[in-house]
Amino acid sequence: MLVSLFKRIGIKLSLNDPRWGRKPEGDNKAQEGKKPGDGPPDLDQMWRDFNQRLNRLFGARTPGGDSGGGGGYRPEMKGAGITAGLVAAVVAIIWLASGAFIVQEGQAGVVTTFGKLSRTAGAGFNWRWPYPFQGHETVNVSQVRTAEIGYRSNVRNKQPREALMLTDDENIIDIQFAVQYTLKDPVAWLFNNRDQDETVRQVAETAIREVVGKSKMDFVLYEGREKVANDVHMLMQQIADRYALGAQVTNVTMQAVQPPEEVQGSFDDAVKAGQDRARAKNEGEAYANDVIPRARGNAFRLLQEAEAYRSMVTENATGNAARFSQVMAEYQKAPVVTRDRMYIDTMQQIFSSASKVMVDTKSGSNLLYLPLDKLIAQSAANDAAIGSKSGPVLMPAPQEAAQAAEQVRQRDSRSRESSRDRESR
């Protein structure tokens, strides 16, 4: 600022000149013979020119006229005070302006007074007292930070001291995982702990060792990976809150879970053997699940059929016995009528299942042929013709044939009765 002020006034300084600030050597006559621009400037003359220019700038006059006045000129004290005040004002403005700072969106500013927390500043333009009274520090609270456990930057770049852990069944396992977290309290993040990122990494390593130490090796390797990650997440957050770290754990991702490299081959063989055993067991269970239900179904079906046959035989026997008892009671009341009725029922059953009947008459040795099949066919044709015209057939053909046979039997019985009457006469 002083240099720019000197340039504005018109004074040029040459600090590299070895004779800067000294009077030129030689007498006054030799100096009078030189040109004005040949030698280095005189400090007194420079001071006088500086004061005169300041006075002209602020509207003050110098006693004795121009700078070329008498040799007994002294700088005016009032002009020097104004100059010092101006310089002090410029310095004060610069000092006060150094307390201004801008906080970006997603960040938080923490202002301290002599190293002690004073206040927090939000996003935008903020001001504090300049150094050495107050200071500030900006913390990015929206950034998602990552802590890597067991590796650095790449899973191939392993860190064995962090990755190797002991399980509950006394097996060594190699785990690599990453933790993502954000800041929820910038004040706690800055003041409550030292080397915060390393603290988060140590918290993550402590949590994973505790969770793995309580779990079996197979559980951590296969079905329990998600549960291990969730347990580590919860335990890390508990430890971070206990330490007042000001961090919020957002995600725990398991990158690689495997046995140590020294026993990887043997472990793969054991895994393959276990898979073969599980496959054979599953095949046997599938076959058993196919055969056993089928056998049970067949046994149940046979049992039901036997029960049905037993019920049918029992009911038929019971019905026949009851029918015989009823017939016996009726036979004792009217033997002739009962015999005729039984004969008629039996013949009706025979005629319903036979297509031809041979009838023997006592009038002679002639055999009367009754074409029941033709009668049935003719009756079915007539019924079909009638049904096609008027509607469906109401009586099936076997019943019609039985009726026709009954009519023939009645006619035959009447003829036999008439013949008996003739014989009795």
C-alpha positions in Angstrom: 0.0 0.0 0.0 2.8 2.4 0.8 4.5 1.7 -2.6 1.2 2.4 -4.4 0.9 5.6 -2.4 4.4 6.7 -3.3 3.7 5.9 -7.0 0.4 8.0 -6.8 2.4 11.0 -5.4 5.1 10.6 -8.0 8.1 9.6 -6.0 10.3 6.8 -7.3 12.6 5.0 -5.0 15.6 3.0 -6.1 16.5 0.7 -3.2 19.2 -1.1 -5.3 21.3 2.0 -5.6 24.4 1.6 -3.4 24.6 5.4 -2.8 20.9 5.7 -1.9 20.4 8.1 0.9 24.0 9.6 0.7 25.2 13.0 -0.4 27.2 13.1 -3.7 30.9 13.3 -3.3 32.9 16.4 -4.5 32.4 20.1 -3.9 29.5 22.3 -4.7 31.1 23.5 -7.9 31.5 20.0 -9.3 27.9 19.3 -8.4 26.7 22.5 -10.1 28.3 21.4 -13.3 26.3 18.1 -13.3 22.9 17.7 -14.8 19.9 17.1 -12.4 19.4 13.5 -13.4 23.1 12.3 -13.2 23.5 11.6 -9.5 21.4 9.8 -6.8 18.6 11.7 -5.2 19.1 13.5 -1.9 17.0 12.2 1.1 16.3 15.7 2.4 15.2 16.8 -1.0 13.0 13.7 -1.4 11.4 14.3 2.0 10.6 17.9 1.1 9.1 16.9 -2.2 7.0 14.3 -0.5 5.7 16.8 2.0 5.0 19.4 -0.6 3.0 17.0 -2.7 1.0 15.8 0.3 0.2 19.4 1.1 -0.9 20.2 -2.4 -2.9 17.0 -2.3 -4.8 18.1 0.9 -4.9 21.8 -0.1 -2.1 23.1 2.3 0.6 25.6 1.3 4.2 25.3 2.2 6.0 28.3 3.6 8.7 29.8 1.4 7.1 28.8 -2.0 8.4 26.0 -4.1 10.9 23.4 -3.3 13.7 25.5 -4.7 13.4 28.0 -1.8 16.0 28.7 0.8 18.3 26.0 2.0 17.0 26.4 5.6 13.6 24.8 4.9 12.2 22.3 7.4 9.4 19.8 6.9 6.0 21.0 8.2 4.9 18.9 11.2 1.3 19.2 10.3 1.8 17.5 7.0 3.8 14.8 8.5 1.0 14.0 11.0 -1.5 13.9 8.2 0.7 11.5 6.3 1.2 9.2 9.3 -2.5 9.3 10.0 -3.3 8.3 6.4 -0.8 5.5 6.5 -2.3 4.3 9.9 -5.8 4.5 8.4 -4.8 2.4 5.4 -3.1 -0.1 7.6 -6.1 -0.3 9.9 -8.5 -0.8 7.0 -6.3 -3.6 5.7 -6.1 -5.2 9.2 -9.9 -5.0 9.6 -10.5 -6.4 6.1 -8.3 -9.4 7.0 -11.1 -10.6 9.3 -13.6 -11.1 6.5 -14.1 -14.7 5.3 -16.6 -16.6 3.1 -18.2 -19.9 4.1 -19.3 -22.0 1.1 -22.6 -23.9 1.0 -22.3 -27.3 2.8 -19.6 -25.9 5.1 -19.5 -24.5 8.6 -17.2 -21.9 10.0 -15.9 -22.1 13.6 -14.6 -18.8 15.1 -12.2 -18.8 18.1 -11.2 -16.0 20.4 -7.6 -16.5 21.5 -7.9 -20.2 20.7 -11.2 -20.7 22.6 -14.5 -21.4 20.8 -16.5 -18.3 20.3 -19.2 -19.0 17.8 -20.1 -20.8 14.6 -20.7 -19.2 11.2 -23.1 -20.3 8.6 -22.8 -20.2 4.8 -22.2 -16.8 3.3 -20.1 -13.7 4.0 -18.9 -13.5 7.6 -16.5 -11.3 9.6 -14.5 -11.7 12.8 -11.9 -9.7 14.6 -8.6 -10.1 12.8 -5.5 -11.7 14.1 -4.3 -12.0 16.9 -7.7 -11.6 18.6 -9.8 -14.1 16.7 -9.3 -16.9 14.1 -11.6 -19.2 12.1 -11.6 -22.6 10.5 -13.9 -23.9 7.8 -15.2 -27.5 8.1 -16.9 -29.3 5.2 -20.0 -31.0 6.9 -21.6 -32.2 3.6 -18.6 -34.2 2.3 -18.9 -38.0 2.6 -15.5 -39.2 4.0 -14.2 -42.7 3.7 -12.1 -44.8 6.1 -10.5 -47.9 4.6 -9.7 -50.8 6.9 -7.4 -53.7 5.8 -6.4 -52.0 2.5 -5.4 -48.6 1.1 -6.9 -47.3 -2.2 -7.1 -50.8 -3.7 -8.1 -54.2 -2.3 -4.8 -55.6 -3.6 -2.9 -53.2 -1.4 -3.6 -55.1 1.8 -2.7 -54.1 5.3 -2.2 -57.4 7.1 -2.0 -55.9 10.6 -5.5 -54.4 10.1 -7.1 -57.2 8.0 -6.2 -60.4 9.9 -8.7 -61.1 12.7 -9.5 -64.0 15.0 -13.0 -65.6 15.1 -14.9 -67.2 17.9 -13.9 -70.7 16.7 -10.2 -69.7 16.8 -9.8 -69.3 13.0 -8.0 -66.5 11.3 -9.9 -64.5 8.7 -8.9 -61.7 6.3 -11.5 -58.9 6.2 -11.3 -55.7 4.1 -14.1 -53.1 4.4 -14.8 -49.4 4.0 -16.6 -47.0 6.3 -18.4 -43.9 4.9 -19.2 -41.1 7.3 -20.2 -37.4 7.5 -19.8 -34.7 10.1 -22.8 -33.8 12.2 -21.1 -31.5 14.7 -18.1 -29.4 13.4 -17.3 -28.1 16.9 -16.9 -31.6 18.4 -15.0 -32.7 15.3 -12.4 -29.9 15.8 -12.0 -29.7 19.5 -12.9 -33.0 21.1 -10.3 -35.3 19.4 -6.9 -35.1 17.8 -6.2 -36.6 14.4 -9.9 -37.3 13.7 -9.5 -39.4 10.6 -7.1 -41.8 12.3 -9.5 -41.9 15.2 -12.4 -43.0 13.0 -10.2 -45.7 11.4 -9.2 -47.0 14.9 -12.9 -47.0 15.9 -13.8 -49.1 12.8 -11.0 -51.6 13.5 -12.1 -51.9 17.1 -15.7 -52.5 16.2 -15.0 -55.1 13.5 -12.7 -57.1 15.8 -15.3 -57.2 18.5 -18.0 -58.4 16.1 -15.9 -61.0 14.4 -14.5 -62.2 17.7 -18.1 -63.2 18.7 -18.9 -65.0 15.4 -18.0 -68.3 13.7 -15.9 -68.4 10.7 -18.5 -69.9 8.3 -21.0 -67.3 9.5 -18.7 -64.4 8.7 -17.7 -65.9 5.3 -21.1 -66.7 3.9 -24.6 -66.0 5.4 -23.6 -63.5 8.0 -21.8 -60.8 6.0 -24.8 -58.4 6.0 -25.4 -58.9 9.7 -21.7 -58.3 10.5 -21.8 -55.0 8.5 -24.9 -53.9 10.4 -23.4 -54.8 13.8 -20.2 -52.9 12.9 -22.2 -49.9 11.8 -24.2 -49.7 15.1 -21.1 -50.3 17.3 -19.1 -47.7 15.5 -21.8 -45.1 16.0 -22.0 -45.9 19.7 -18.2 -45.5 20.1 -18.2 -42.3 18.1 -21.0 -40.8 20.3 -19.2 -41.9 23.4 -16.0 -40.1 22.2 -18.1 -37.1 21.2 -16.3 -37.3 17.8 -19.0 -35.4 15.9 -19.2 -38.0 13.1 -22.2 -39.8 11.7 -21.5 -43.2 10.2 -23.6 -43.6 7.1 -22.5 -46.9 5.5 -20.3 -49.9 6.1 -19.3 -51.9 3.0 -17.6 -55.3 3.2 -15.1 -55.4 0.3 -13.5 -58.8 0.8 -13.9 -61.6 3.4 -11.7 -64.6 2.9 -9.3 -66.9 4.7 -5.6 -66.0 4.8 -3.6 -66.6 1.6 -1.4 -69.2 3.1 -4.3 -71.6 3.6 -6.5 -70.5 0.7 -6.0 -73.7 -1.3 -6.8 -76.1 1.6 -9.8 -74.0 2.5 -11.1 -74.2 -1.1 -10.8 -78.0 -1.0 -12.7 -78.1 2.2 -15.4 -75.8 0.8 -15.7 -78.0 -2.3 -16.1 -81.1 -0.2 -18.7 -79.4 1.9 -20.6 -78.4 -1.2 -20.5 -81.9 -2.6 -21.8 -83.2 0.7 -24.6 -80.7 0.7 -25.4 -81.5 -2.9 -25.6 -85.3 -2.2 -27.7 -84.6 0.9 -30.1 -82.4 -1.1 -30.4 -85.1 -3.8 -31.2 -87.8 -1.3 -33.8 -85.5 0.4 -35.4 -84.8 -3.0 -35.6 -88.5 -3.8 -37.1 -89.2 -0.4 -39.6 -86.3 -0.8 -40.7 -87.8 -4.1 -41.0 -91.5 -3.0 -42.3 -91.2 0.5 -45.4 -89.1 -0.3 -46.2 -91.3 -3.3 -46.0 -94.4 -1.2 -48.1 -92.8 1.5 -50.7 -91.8 -1.1 -50.9 -95.4 -2.5 -51.2 -96.8 1.0 -53.9 -94.3 1.9 -55.7 -95.1 -1.4 -55.6 -98.9 -0.8 -56.9 -98.3 2.8 -59.8 -96.2 1.5 -60.6 -98.8 -1.2 -60.6 -101.6 1.4 -62.8 -99.5 3.7 -65.2 -98.8 0.8 -65.3 -102.5 -0.1 -66.0 -103.6 3.4 -68.7 -101.0 3.8 -70.3 -102.1 0.5 -70.2 -105.8 1.4 -71.6 -105.1 4.9 -74.4 -102.9 3.6 -75.3 -105.4 0.8 -75.4 -108.3 3.3 -77.5 -106.2 5.7 -79.9 -105.2 2.9 -80.2 -108.7 1.6 -80.9 -110.0 5.1 -83.5 -107.3 5.6 -85.1 -108.0 2.3 -85.2 -111.7 2.9 -86.9 -111.1 6.3 -89.5 -108.9 4.6 -90.1 -111.4 1.8 -90.3 -114.2 4.4 -92.9 -112.3 6.3 -95.0 -111.7 3.2 -94.6 -115.3 2.0 -96.0 -116.6 5.2 -99.1 -114.4 4.7 -99.7 -115.2 0.9 -97.4 -117.9 -0.5 -98.9 -118.0 -4.0 -98.9 -114.3 -4.5 -95.4 -114.0 -3.2 -94.1 -116.8 -5.5 -95.8 -115.1 -8.5 -94.4 -111.8 -7.6 -90.9 -113.2 -7.2 -91.2 -115.0 -10.5 -92.3 -111.8 -12.3 -89.4 -109.8 -10.8 -86.9 -112.5 -11.8 -88.2 -112.6 -15.4 -88.1 -108.9 -15.6 -84.5 -108.9 -14.6 -83.7 -111.6 -17.2 -85.6 -109.9 -20.0 -83.9 -106.6 -19.3 -80.5 -108.1 -20.0 -81.4 -110.6 -22.8 -82.0 -109.8 -26.5 -83.9 -113.1 -27.3 -86.3 -115.2 -25.3 -87.7 -118.7 -26.0 -91.2 -119.3 -24.6 -92.6 -122.8 -24.1 -96.3 -123.2 -24.3 -98.3 -126.2 -23.1 -100.7 -126.1 -26.1 -98.1 -127.7 -28.3 -94.4 -128.3 -28.8 -94.0 -125.3 -30.9 -91.5 -122.7 -29.8 -92.6 -119.1 -29.9 -89.8 -116.8 -31.0 -90.0 -113.3 -29.6 -87.6 -110.9 -31.5 -86.9 -108.5 -28.6 -83.8 -107.1 -30.3 -85.8 -106.0 -33.3 -88.5 -104.6 -31.1 -85.9 -102.7 -29.1 -84.2 -101.4 -32.3 -87.6 -100.4 -33.8 -88.7 -98.7 -30.6 -85.3 -96.8 -30.4 -85.7 -95.7 -34.0 -89.3 -94.5 -33.4 -88.2 -92.7 -30.2 -85.3 -91.1 -32.1 -87.7 -89.9 -34.9 -90.2 -88.6 -32.4 -87.5 -86.9 -30.3 -86.0 -85.2 -33.3 -89.5 -83.7 -34.0 -90.9 -83.0 -30.6 -87.9 -83.1 -28.1 -85.8 -85.4 -26.0 -86.7 -89.0 -25.4 -88.4 -89.4 -22.0 -87.9 -93.2 -21.6 -84.8 -95.2 -22.5 -85.0 -98.1 -24.9 -84.3 -100.9 -22.3 -87.3 -99.9 -20.2 -89.5 -99.8 -23.3 -88.3 -103.3 -24.2 -89.1 -104.5 -20.7 -92.6 -103.0 -21.0 -93.1 -104.8 -24.3 -91.9 -108.0 -22.7 -94.3 -107.5 -19.8 -97.2 -107.0 -22.3 -96.2 -110.2 -24.1 -96.0 -112.1 -20.8 -99.4 -110.8 -19.7 -100.9 -111.9 -23.0 -99.2 -115.3 -22.6 -100.4 -115.7 -19.0 -104.0 -114.9 -20.1 -103.7 -117.5 -22.9 -102.4 -120.0 -20.4 -105.3 -119.2 -18.0 -107.8 -119.6 -20.9 -106.3 -122.9 -21.8 -106.5 -124.1 -18.2 -110.1 -123.2 -18.1 -110.8 -125.1 -21.3 -108.9 -128.1 -19.9 -110.9 -128.0 -16.6 -114.1 -128.0 -18.6 
